[in-house]
């Protein structure tokens, strides 16, 4: 466990037991979320990002099951914690913002009731609030996340809010208990570009004002570049690269990371060629023997087909940049015609 981390995941394995076989959705993932930082977890759909975040709070739906690893928070392993103790952490000390607010908000309850509910269900050990006080606190937090005239909107139902405002309500619900960790799963996917920017600015203010560490799940590398301090790249249930954000963008060392960067349009660059990644991610019930990215990789060698590479430092003595690749991608990049 990294010394200053508030949440540490070690060799996490979450499998789905289906009729087609065992899908290894999360297959040995390790990551550290440091105090006061934002950790971006990126990758294509199906790479294991969301299942990792759900596993941290033990919200994986059937037929999924955590089959191995540790989730370390405040000296305890959440993966082995009794459900009663976990409920005291989930929603109060570790909160989550889900991708689609309309599927997470109850259409039959007012916004005020839903935001205040966390305080009533999870009161702090030193403070038990009345319903009136909880609603007053809800109005304060809704105001902080950018809901205009928040006190007058407490009695409104979710359908009376725009998409961006509903996402702010979800963020207020997650923040009202002052959690140490906020997990945000694709929080801007359904929003237009202008509202996306506002929500991302809000996350920056949250990190500063609430001293909250943020685990941001996204497929958008542009978002990661703007607000993340560290980045973890996932593919086929595994971490294939991890590094500080600036280092990863300046010096990507896994072929998949290179391909993701090449597929991102750069505004103002008329000479850029946006290159989609050929092929598709592998079937998680029939993972190849060697590297999972082998069939899509322009750097592949015979060894890659037979032997899965470990996650290792990209160079001797490097302690904060890791990649899962047998090939020295940095030296081979120009020869293979792949660049950033």
SULVEN-V855588 format. One record per backbone hydrogen bond with DSSP energy under -1.0 kcal/mol. CO is the residue of the C=O (numbers start at 1). NH is the residue of the N-H. If there is no record, write none. Layout:
[[CO & NH] [CO & NH]]
This chain:
[[2 & 5] [4 & 35] [7 & 33] [8 & 72] [9 & 31] [10 & 70] [12 & 28] [12 & 29] [13 & 67] [13 & 68] [14 & 26] [15 & 65] [16 & 18] [16 & 23] [18 & 21] [21 & 18] [23 & 16] [23 & 25] [26 & 14] [29 & 12] [31 & 9] [33 & 6] [33 & 7] [34 & 37] [37 & 214] [38 & 229] [38 & 230] [39 & 216] [40 & 232] [41 & 218] [42 & 234] [44 & 47] [47 & 237] [48 & 52] [49 & 53] [50 & 54] [51 & 55] [52 & 56] [54 & 59] [55 & 58] [61 & 64] [63 & 17] [65 & 15] [68 & 13] [70 & 10] [71 & 78] [72 & 8] [73 & 76] [76 & 73] [77 & 80] [82 & 86] [83 & 87] [86 & 89] [86 & 90] [89 & 93] [89 & 94] [93 & 180] [93 & 181] [94 & 91] [95 & 183] [97 & 185] [101 & 105] [106 & 109] [110 & 114] [111 & 115] [112 & 116] [113 & 117] [116 & 120] [117 & 121] [118 & 122] [130 & 134] [131 & 135] [132 & 136] [133 & 137] [134 & 138] [135 & 139] [136 & 140] [137 & 141] [138 & 142] [139 & 143] [140 & 144] [141 & 145] [142 & 147] [143 & 146] [149 & 152] [150 & 153] [153 & 156] [154 & 112] [156 & 111] [157 & 160] [158 & 161] [162 & 166] [163 & 167] [164 & 168] [165 & 169] [166 & 170] [167 & 171] [168 & 172] [169 & 173] [170 & 174] [171 & 175] [172 & 176] [175 & 178] [180 & 213] [181 & 95] [182 & 215] [183 & 97] [184 & 217] [186 & 189] [188 & 191] [192 & 196] [193 & 197] [194 & 198] [195 & 199] [196 & 200] [197 & 201] [198 & 202] [199 & 203] [200 & 204] [201 & 205] [202 & 206] [203 & 207] [204 & 208] [205 & 209] [206 & 210] [213 & 182] [214 & 39] [215 & 184] [216 & 41] [217 & 186] [220 & 224] [221 & 225] [222 & 226] [223 & 227] [224 & 228] [229 & 245] [230 & 40] [231 & 243] [232 & 42] [233 & 240] [233 & 241] [235 & 238] [237 & 27] [238 & 235] [240 & 324] [241 & 233] [242 & 322] [243 & 231] [244 & 248] [245 & 249] [246 & 250] [247 & 251] [254 & 258] [255 & 259] [256 & 260] [257 & 261] [258 & 262] [259 & 263] [261 & 264] [262 & 275] [266 & 269] [269 & 272] [283 & 286] [284 & 24] [291 & 294] [293 & 296] [294 & 297] [303 & 307] [304 & 291] [312 & 323] [315 & 318] [321 & 314] [322 & 242] [323 & 312] [327 & 329] [328 & 332] [329 & 333] [332 & 336] [333 & 338]]
